[in-house]
Amino acid sequence: MIEVRNLKKTYSIDGQVLTAVDDVSFTVNKGEMVSIIGHSGSGKTTLLSLIGGLTRPDSGLVLIDQENIWSMTDAGLSEFRNSKMNFIYQFSSLIPTLTSFENILLPTAFGKYTANVEKHAGDLLEIVGLKEKINSFPSHLSGGQQRRVAIARAFINKPAIVLADEPTGDLDEETESEVLDLFSRINREEQTTFIMVTHNKDIAAKAQKQFKMSNGVLSEIT
């Protein structure tokens, strides 16, 4: 379970204090799919970064399985992220000198994985419809294909938690539907917990629990 308590994050810009996340509290149960909608600049991405242990909050707690991630050392937090969660960012962030296959395998360089991890990487490429691009470099892939490789990479460590920031932002309608079906299947079969940030209300509606963020304040949509 993920429990967020009174989370707050501010930034100082040109002498002005901007509150990106304003006293946010909510819980996500194991195996839930949660969506967060809101306009650009509402604090959605910052909140995701705080939950994922990438940005340190000014105050508040992030508890994952009753463990306060912000009480961990940097090394401990990195190991925790690698073993428990993965991220799908707004941008594909592929390594240009690695092939699709190698990009998917990249997270396995930082942890202990089973011997069949390469087969799993190949299976993921097939699932996202890019089996024939296994040896292609990012420069030889379209933007949508790069996004699909990044999505496949997010599942290589079979994470308990996936944090997705606009995961289908640059995909065509058909591929978007296929990716969301993949999310739903993994959520159902693996009991993987998803927190998705999106502008798309149709995507948000597929989640079991929905929130809206405005000016750093989070509220549940009932």
Secondary structure, DSSP 8 states (H G I E B T S, - for coil): -EEEEEEEEEEEETTEEEEEEEEEEEEE-TT-EEEEE--TTSSHHHHHHHHTTSS--SEEEEEETTEEGGGS-HHHHHHHHHHHEEEE-SS----TTS-HHHHHHGGGGGS---TTHHHHHHHHHHHTT-GGGTT--GGGS-HHHHHHHHHHHHTTT--SEEEEESTTTT--HHHHHHHHHHHHHHHHHH--EEEEEES-HHHHTTSSEEEEEETTEEEEE-
